[in-house]
Amino acid sequence: MLVFRGAQIADGTAVDLFRADVAVAEGRIVEIARHERLIGSRVIDADGLVLAPGFIDMHSHSDLQVLAEPSHEAKVCQGVTLEVLGQDGLSYAPADDAVLAQLRQQLAGWNDDPAGFDWNWRSVAEYLDRLDQGIAVNAAYLVPQGTVRMMCVGWDDRPPAPSEMDAMKELVARSLREGAVGMSSGLTYTPGMYADTAELVELCRVVAEHGGYYSPHHRSYGAGAVEAYAEMVDVSRGSGCPLHLAHATMNFPVNKGRAGELLSIVDDAIAEGCDISLDTYPYLPGATYLSALLPSWVSEGGPDAALARLSDVDTRERIRVELEETGSDGCHGVPVDWTTIEINGTRREENAHLVGLSVAESARVAGRAPSELYFDTLISERMGTSCLMHVGHEENVRAIMRHPAHTVGSDGLLVGERPHPRAWGTFPRYLARYVRELGVLSLAECVAHMTGNAARRLRLPDRGLVREGYRADLVLFDAGKVADTATFDRPRSRPAGIPYVFVNGVAVVDDGTRTSALPGRAVRNSHTSGVVA
């Protein structure tokens, strides 16, 4: 039996911390003793440290890297013990051979396309089984609506035929029966963005029937942000499906200081009886793949069709006008400011000099128009370029994280030369900057947002709290020293002050050292599968 001796317990409920011994055996918490010393075969002196439930990353893009790079230090060393994959309406299951090939090209800027990787799944069930072979942290999966549309409708910007709608609903239902915990959308990404509100309501009815929740990246974080949030609430109302707003923020100059409008929409809907939660990351820049800025019509027909359009002179001018003058739907309805778009990952060595510079800076050095450099980079990279978007507002970030329905998601991309530091720093940054330094949240509140709130959204009956009988997903940290060290210049830097992390009762970080253990498993939708890992 393992015993944590004399820890300050932040139990995931936002109540005040209390001192106790905690015993773990066979992967579960077996005893919590406030007034007696527990005896175990191993005792960790936790005096001066905080023992909390393992952190839950509600918005993660580790779909491939959790398999391709088993150490998974970016998340393990932050204290993350569970990630939610399949985000933004685009991931690799369910898929057939043709769709998988398209996804590998489209998502290379997010997840890479690792050489020699074994793509030995097509269904959600097979993907979850692959996770069960051993990963560093636990993982839940959202069936991606964009991928479902790709499978059943293709890349056309049109309503689905009745038979196609039926096929999408059955594919979503099957994926939830196989263990997906809900459905995601990426409504600024093709082809998922071609779905109208009624189509989303129909799919979300299926999600609700199978005990899942809906997690949309909605249609605009820019010019139409308020209206886009309201649409997602209407989808929840119309379908009866619980709603989780992914990376809920208000970006671009048009939304400076407008977080209160989002929170009013959320509060009014909750007061009506809607089940709504949200997640955020504690940084100002966003991150995505560079081609996401394109108008949606450019991608009709798939990646190869988009590349052909980018190679046509007249079409390029039409795209430029939408990007720079009117504001494309891919850029959230806001005319692009090339000084805010920083290339942070390329696949071809010949383009490595672009990394770390804005499109405007690289264009100035090359003596070219920014749009021309942008188009040629996409062609050269076959769309496999990632970027940062410096469009956030600190006052909005702070206001949203205070909301009682708030959870934490890193939205971290793990590949590229200079990925966003949120992939390595999100959770310690909350504890260091927004708890210890700024006092935006209390320590107990912050831990609850990172654990108990998230577990409730996922309907996990035995995770997210320090409670007897619960799974021993645990993190031990020093509240006075915990800190993110990842920066935009050095993004792959392990945090400080988190000496112990346990997944299913097994140490993955032990006295500051990453072990070789891979105790994580798929966490399935218990409402339909009858199994919770």
Backbone hydrogen bonds, N-H to C=O, Kabsch-Sander energy under -0.5 kcal/mol:
donor,donor_aa,acceptor,acceptor_aa,energy
2,L,24,V,-2.5
3,V,42,R,-2.5
4,F,22,V,-3.1
5,R,3,V,-0.7
5,R,44,I,-2.9
6,G,4,F,-0.6
7,A,20,A,-1.5
8,Q,49,L,-2.6
9,I,7,A,-0.6
9,I,18,F,-4.0
10,A,8,Q,-0.6
10,A,51,L,-2.3
11,D,9,I,-0.7
18,F,9,I,-1.2
20,A,7,A,-2.2
21,D,33,A,-2.8
22,V,4,F,-2.1
23,A,31,E,-2.9
24,V,2,L,-3.0
25,A,28,R,-2.4
28,R,25,A,-1.7
29,I,470,Y,-2.9
30,V,23,A,-2.3
30,V,28,R,-0.6
31,E,23,A,-1.3
33,A,21,D,-2.7
34,R,32,I,-0.5
38,L,36,E,-0.5
41,S,1,M,-1.2
42,R,1,M,-1.8
44,I,3,V,-3.1
45,D,43,V,-0.6
46,A,5,R,-2.3
46,A,44,I,-0.9
48,G,6,G,-0.5
49,L,46,A,-2.5
50,V,477,F,-3.4
51,L,8,Q,-2.8
52,A,50,V,-0.6
52,A,475,V,-2.8
54,G,473,D,-2.6
55,F,79,G,-2.3
56,I,450,M,-2.7
57,D,55,F,-0.6
57,D,82,L,-2.9
58,M,56,I,-1.0
58,M,408,V,-2.5
60,S,84,V,-2.0
61,H,412,G,-0.9
66,V,62,S,-2.6
67,L,64,L,-1.5
68,A,64,L,-3.0
69,E,65,Q,-2.4
72,H,69,E,-1.3
75,K,72,H,-1.0
76,V,72,H,-2.3
77,C,73,E,-2.0
78,Q,75,K,-1.1
79,G,75,K,-0.6
79,G,76,V,-1.4
80,V,75,K,-1.9
81,T,55,F,-2.7
82,L,55,F,-1.2
83,E,138,N,-2.0
84,V,57,D,-2.2
85,L,83,E,-0.6
85,L,140,A,-3.3
87,Q,60,S,-0.5
89,G,86,G,-0.5
90,L,87,Q,-1.7
95,A,122,R,-2.2
100,L,96,D,-2.7
101,A,97,D,-1.9
102,Q,98,A,-1.7
103,L,99,V,-2.7
104,R,100,L,-2.5
105,Q,101,A,-1.3
106,Q,102,Q,-2.9
107,L,103,L,-2.9
108,A,105,Q,-0.9
110,W,107,L,-1.0
111,N,107,L,-2.9
112,D,108,A,-2.0
117,F,114,P,-1.6
119,W,117,F,-0.9
120,N,118,D,-1.4
127,Y,123,S,-2.0
128,L,124,V,-2.7
129,D,125,A,-2.1
130,R,126,E,-1.9
131,L,127,Y,-1.9
132,D,128,L,-2.0
133,Q,130,R,-1.2
134,G,131,L,-2.0
135,I,520,G,-1.3
138,N,81,T,-2.3
139,A,521,R,-1.9
140,A,83,E,-2.7
142,L,85,L,-1.7
143,V,182,G,-2.7
145,Q,143,V,-0.6
145,Q,184,S,-2.8
146,G,89,G,-0.6
147,T,89,G,-1.2
148,V,144,P,-2.2
149,R,145,Q,-2.5
150,M,146,G,-2.2
151,M,147,T,-2.2
152,C,148,V,-2.0
153,V,149,R,-3.2
154,G,149,R,-2.1
158,R,156,D,-1.4
165,M,161,A,-2.7
166,D,162,P,-2.3
167,A,163,S,-1.9
168,M,164,E,-2.4
169,K,165,M,-2.4
170,E,166,D,-2.4
171,L,167,A,-2.2
172,V,168,M,-2.5
173,A,169,K,-2.5
174,R,170,E,-2.8
175,S,171,L,-2.1
176,L,172,V,-2.1
177,R,173,A,-2.6
178,E,174,R,-1.8
179,G,176,L,-1.2
180,A,175,S,-2.4
181,V,141,Y,-2.6
182,G,141,Y,-0.6
183,M,213,Y,-2.3
184,S,143,V,-1.9
185,S,215,S,-1.4
187,L,217,H,-3.3
189,Y,186,G,-2.0
193,M,189,Y,-2.2
194,Y,191,P,-1.8
195,A,192,G,-1.7
200,L,196,D,-1.9
201,V,197,T,-2.4
202,E,198,A,-2.1
203,L,199,E,-2.0
204,C,200,L,-2.7
205,R,201,V,-1.8
206,V,202,E,-1.1
207,V,203,L,-1.9
208,A,204,C,-2.7
209,E,205,R,-2.1
210,H,206,V,-1.2
210,H,207,V,-0.6
211,G,208,A,-1.7
212,G,207,V,-2.6
213,Y,181,V,-0.9
214,Y,242,P,-2.8
215,S,183,M,-3.0
217,H,185,S,-2.6
218,H,216,P,-0.9
223,A,332,H,-1.9
224,G,332,H,-0.5
225,A,222,G,-1.6
228,A,224,G,-2.4
229,Y,225,A,-2.6
230,A,226,V,-2.2
231,E,227,E,-2.0
232,M,228,A,-1.7
233,V,229,Y,-2.0
234,D,230,A,-2.1
235,V,231,E,-2.1
236,S,232,M,-2.0
237,R,233,V,-2.7
238,G,234,D,-2.9
239,S,235,V,-1.6
240,G,236,S,-2.2
241,C,236,S,-0.6
243,L,275,D,-2.9
244,H,214,Y,-3.2
245,L,277,S,-2.6
246,A,216,P,-1.5
246,A,244,H,-0.6
248,A,245,L,-0.7
248,A,279,D,-2.8
249,T,247,H,-0.7
251,N,221,Y,-1.4
252,F,391,V,-3.2
255,N,252,F,-2.1
256,K,253,P,-1.3
258,R,255,N,-2.0
261,E,258,R,-1.3
262,L,258,R,-1.0
263,L,259,A,-2.3
264,S,260,G,-2.0
265,I,261,E,-1.7
266,V,262,L,-2.2
267,D,263,L,-2.9
268,D,264,S,-2.6
269,A,265,I,-1.9
270,I,266,V,-2.5
271,A,267,D,-2.4
272,E,268,D,-1.2
273,G,269,A,-0.5
273,G,270,I,-1.4
274,C,269,A,-2.5
276,I,274,C,-0.8
277,S,243,L,-2.2
278,L,405,A,-1.7
279,D,245,L,-2.1
280,T,407,T,-1.3
283,Y,281,Y,-1.0
286,G,389,M,-2.7
288,T,387,C,-2.1
290,L,385,T,-2.8
292,A,289,Y,-1.9
293,L,290,L,-1.4
294,L,291,S,-1.7
298,V,295,P,-1.4
299,S,296,S,-1.3
300,E,297,W,-1.0
301,G,155,W,-0.8
302,G,299,S,-2.5
306,A,302,G,-2.0
307,L,303,P,-2.4
308,A,304,D,-1.9
309,R,305,A,-1.9
310,L,306,A,-2.2
311,S,307,L,-0.8
311,S,308,A,-0.7
312,D,309,R,-1.3
316,R,312,D,-2.4
317,E,313,V,-1.6
318,R,314,D,-1.8
319,I,315,T,-2.5
320,R,316,R,-2.8
321,V,317,E,-2.3
322,E,318,R,-1.7
323,L,319,I,-2.7
324,E,320,R,-3.2
325,E,321,V,-2.2
326,T,321,V,-1.9
327,G,322,E,-2.1
331,C,328,S,-0.7
332,H,329,D,-1.4
333,G,328,S,-2.7
334,V,331,C,-1.7
336,V,323,L,-2.9
338,W,336,V,-0.7
340,T,337,D,-2.4
341,I,338,W,-0.7
342,E,340,T,-0.8
342,E,388,L,-2.4
343,I,341,I,-0.5
343,I,357,L,-1.9
344,N,386,S,-1.7
345,G,386,S,-1.1
351,N,348,R,-1.9
352,A,349,E,-1.7
354,L,351,N,-2.0
355,V,352,A,-1.4
356,G,343,I,-2.8
357,L,354,L,-1.7
359,V,338,W,-0.7
359,V,341,I,-2.5
360,A,338,W,-1.5
362,S,358,S,-2.6
363,A,359,V,-2.3
364,R,360,A,-2.2
365,V,361,E,-2.3
366,A,362,S,-2.0
367,G,363,A,-1.0
367,G,364,R,-0.5
368,R,363,A,-2.6
373,L,369,A,-2.1
374,Y,370,P,-2.5
375,F,371,S,-2.8
376,D,372,E,-2.4
377,T,373,L,-2.2
378,L,374,Y,-2.1
379,I,375,F,-2.0
380,S,376,D,-2.7
381,E,377,T,-2.5
382,R,378,L,-0.6
382,R,379,I,-0.9
383,M,378,L,-2.3
384,G,381,E,-1.7
385,T,383,M,-0.7
386,S,345,G,-2.1
387,C,288,T,-2.9
388,L,342,E,-3.0
389,M,286,G,-2.5
390,H,340,T,-2.5
390,H,388,L,-0.5
391,V,389,M,-1.7
397,V,393,H,-1.9
398,R,394,E,-2.4
399,A,395,E,-1.9
400,I,396,N,-2.2
401,M,397,V,-1.8
402,R,398,R,-0.8
402,R,399,A,-0.6
403,H,400,I,-1.5
406,H,403,H,-2.1
407,T,278,L,-2.1
408,V,449,H,-0.7
409,G,280,T,-1.8
411,D,59,H,-3.4
415,V,110,W,-0.6
418,R,344,N,-2.6
423,A,420,H,-1.8
424,W,421,P,-1.4
425,G,421,P,-1.8
426,T,422,R,-1.4
429,R,425,G,-2.1
430,Y,426,T,-1.8
431,L,427,F,-1.7
432,A,428,P,-2.6
433,R,429,R,-2.3
434,Y,429,R,-1.1
434,Y,430,Y,-0.6
435,V,430,Y,-0.9
436,R,431,L,-1.9
437,E,432,A,-2.0
438,L,433,R,-2.0
439,G,435,V,-0.7
440,V,434,Y,-1.3
441,L,434,Y,-1.9
446,C,442,S,-2.7
447,V,443,L,-2.5
448,A,444,A,-2.1
449,H,445,E,-2.3
450,M,446,C,-1.9
451,T,447,V,-0.9
451,T,448,A,-0.7
453,N,448,A,-2.8
455,A,451,T,-2.6
456,R,452,G,-2.0
457,R,453,N,-1.8
458,L,454,A,-2.0
459,R,456,R,-1.1
460,L,455,A,-2.5
463,R,460,L,-0.6
466,V,11,D,-1.5
467,R,465,L,-1.1
469,G,29,I,-3.7
470,Y,467,R,-2.0
471,R,462,D,-2.9
472,A,27,G,-2.7
473,D,471,R,-1.8
474,L,472,A,-0.8
474,L,502,F,-1.7
475,V,52,A,-2.5
476,L,500,Y,-2.6
477,F,50,V,-2.4
478,D,497,G,-2.5
479,A,477,F,-0.7
481,K,478,D,-1.3
482,V,478,D,-2.8
483,A,496,A,-1.8
487,T,490,R,-1.8
493,S,491,P,-1.3
496,A,483,A,-2.6
500,Y,476,L,-1.4
501,V,509,V,-2.2
502,F,474,L,-3.2
503,V,506,V,-2.8
505,G,472,A,-2.4
506,V,503,V,-1.9
508,V,501,V,-2.8
509,V,501,V,-1.8
510,D,513,T,-2.9
511,D,509,V,-0.5
512,G,499,P,-2.8
513,T,510,D,-1.4
515,T,508,V,-1.9
520,G,135,I,-2.7
523,V,139,A,-3.0
524,R,522,A,-0.7
525,N,179,G,-1.3
526,S,524,R,-0.9
528,T,525,N,-0.9
529,S,525,N,-2.7
530,G,526,S,-0.8
